[in-house]
Amino acid sequence: MSLFVAIASLCVLCNGSCDGGPTCKPYVVPAGTDLMNPAVSFKNDVLPVFVQSCTFTSCHGSMTANNGVYLGEHMGATSSATVIANLMKPTQDLVTMPFITPGNPGESFLMHKMDGDQCTLDMKCTNGTCQTSMPQGDPILPVANRDIVRRWIAQGAKDN
């Protein structure tokens, strides 16, 4: 293997950051985390996380939102059925994985984006990159907020 190929391979693992920055590592749900309890409601638990962090008009708060991902209106009335239907479609960055795979957070592109480990999928993504973590330009959400969404997915991603 040439030195150039070795460095290029390393850059892919580092998500393009070969300046000594952190490497891309998959997020691992801590041992003992029960994704089936407590029960999570989309309307009462998940939607508030989206509204607080994702539904600005510059992000995912309009039907013409980034990458076609609509997560509701910021502090407005939102149809949960519309948001959930939107999340069940394939992503533009990784057409082999939907945003949400009911029952399987690890196969849900949204969780990879929220956990900040979407770079582990870069080689499968369009143009060799799965873009940035969400919320874009801000630190990833606290584990407690991400686990609300993770539990909802693990519990079947129901419209409840």
N, C-alpha and C positions, 0 to 999 in steps of 0.2 A: 504494500500500500504506500503510495507516495505521501510525502509530508503534507502536501496541499489537501489531499483527500482526507487524511487524518485530522487536520485542523478543521476542515469543512464539517466533518462528522461531529467533532467536538462542539462546533458552533451550533449545530442543530440541537444537541443535547443541552446546550446552555441557552437555548432560545435566542441565538444570535449574539449573546453577551459573553464574549471570551476575554473579558477584561478582569477576570478574577471575581466577578459577581456570582451570586448564588446560582446553582444549577437548577434545572427544572426537575422537580421530584413530584411524583403523584401524591395527592392528598390521601391520607389513610384515616378512616374513621377510627377514633380511639376505641380500644378494646373495652367492652362493657357498655358501649353506647347501644341503647335499645331503640331501634328505629320504628318499632311497632307501638311504642308507648312513650308519651301519652298520645292519644288520638289527636290528629290534626285536621282542622277544618280549612278548606281553601278560603272561604269567605271571611272567616274570623281570624285566621292565623297567617296564611300565606299572602293573601292580597294586601294586608297592611305592610308586610315586608316590601313587596313590590312598590306600593304607593310611596313609601318613605324613601326608597333608594333608587327606583328605576323608572318611574313614570313621568318624568319631566318631558316637555315637548321636544327638547334636544336629545333625549335618549329614547325611551320606549313608551312614551305617553301619547302617541297618536297612531292612527291606523297606517300612516306612511312612515312609521318609525324605522330606526336603524335595522338594516337587514330584514325588514318586514316583521320584526318581533314587536308585537303590541302587548303590553303588560298592564294596560289600564290607564285611566286618566288620573293625573295627580290631584288628590283630594276631591275627586268628582265621582259621579255615579259610574260604575263599571259593571258590565255584564260578565260574570264569571265564566259563563259558557263560551263567550267570544274569546276571552283570554286563554282558557284551557284548550280550545280548538286550535288556536294559533300556536300553542306550545307543542302540539302533537305532530306538527309537520317537520320534515327534514330541515336541517340547517343549510344555509348557503355555503358556509365554510367547510362543513363536513357532511356531505349528502348521505353518507351511510349511517348517520346517527341522528335521531330526532332530538329536538330540544329536551323532550321528556319521554322517557321510556317507563310507563307505569309499572311499579313494582321493582324497578332497578335503577337506583340513583347513579350507580357507577357507569351505566350505559346511557346517561342523560347528559347531553352536551351542556345544558344549562348549569348543572352541578360542577362540571369541569371549569366553566367560565367563572362561576361564583367562588369556587375553591382556589382559583388561580393556578390550576395545573393543566389548563388547556394546551400548554406547550408540549405536554407528553404525547399529544395527538398530532403535532405539527406535520409529521411525515404523511399523514392521511388527509390533511386538509388542503383545500384549494390553494394553489400558489405556495404550498409548503409552510403555511402559517395559519394557525387558528386564531390569530389576532390577539387582543389583549383580554385581561381578566375583567370582570364586571363587579362593581360599577366602574366604568372606564374613568381613568384619571384619579380615582380615589382608592384608598386601601380596601382590601377585600372586607366584606362584612364580618362581624363577629361570628364565631362558631355557633352561638346560640341561634342567631338569625338564619344562618345557612342550614342548620339542623332542622329548623321548622320546615323549610322547603324540602330538605332531604327526607324527612319523615313523611311529608305529604306524598312524595313520589313513591317511597317504599310502601306506603299504605294504599297504593293503587291510583294516585293522582285523581281522586274523585272530585266531582263538582258538588261539594257539600258546604 
